[in-house]
Amino acid sequence: MKTLKFLIATAIAGACLCASAADAAYMTDVKKVDAALKSGTYPPSTTDEARRLRGDIERMMKEEREAEAMKLLEQVKQLLNVR
């Protein structure tokens, strides 16, 4: 019984670490996109599109549609050529 409790606790801790790692990666990418937008090196049409998509990403994250938000984030990164 003690082993089972340990295994369950380990699984829960692992799931929490994975979630926080994914969140950290998301925040890193968002900071890179925001920095690229602030740099002002893109044409206005590209900047406007990236800002619109960035707003959609925020809305989707608040609505708990993380998978869709991550896809949009990848689009924004490609649009701005952010690595």
Contacts in CASP RR format, 6 or more apart in sequence:
PFRMAT RR
TARGET T0000
AUTHOR 0000-0000-0000
METHOD contacts of the structure
MODEL  1
MKTLKFLIATAIAGACLCASAADAAYMTDVKKVDAALKSGTYPPSTTDEA
RRLRGDIERMMKEEREAEAMKLLEQVKQLLNVR
26 70 0 8 1.000
26 73 0 8 1.000
29 73 0 8 1.000
29 77 0 8 1.000
29 82 0 8 1.000
30 54 0 8 1.000
30 57 0 8 1.000
30 73 0 8 1.000
32 77 0 8 1.000
32 82 0 8 1.000
32 83 0 8 1.000
33 50 0 8 1.000
33 54 0 8 1.000
33 73 0 8 1.000
33 76 0 8 1.000
33 77 0 8 1.000
33 80 0 8 1.000
33 82 0 8 1.000
34 54 0 8 1.000
36 42 0 8 1.000
36 50 0 8 1.000
36 80 0 8 1.000
36 82 0 8 1.000
37 47 0 8 1.000
37 50 0 8 1.000
37 51 0 8 1.000
37 54 0 8 1.000
37 80 0 8 1.000
40 47 0 8 1.000
42 50 0 8 1.000
42 80 0 8 1.000
46 79 0 8 1.000
46 80 0 8 1.000
49 79 0 8 1.000
50 76 0 8 1.000
50 79 0 8 1.000
50 80 0 8 1.000
53 72 0 8 1.000
53 75 0 8 1.000
53 76 0 8 1.000
53 79 0 8 1.000
54 76 0 8 1.000
56 69 0 8 1.000
56 72 0 8 1.000
57 69 0 8 1.000
57 72 0 8 1.000
57 73 0 8 1.000
57 76 0 8 1.000
60 66 0 8 1.000
60 68 0 8 1.000
60 69 0 8 1.000
60 72 0 8 1.000
61 69 0 8 1.000
76 82 0 8 1.000
77 83 0 8 1.000
END
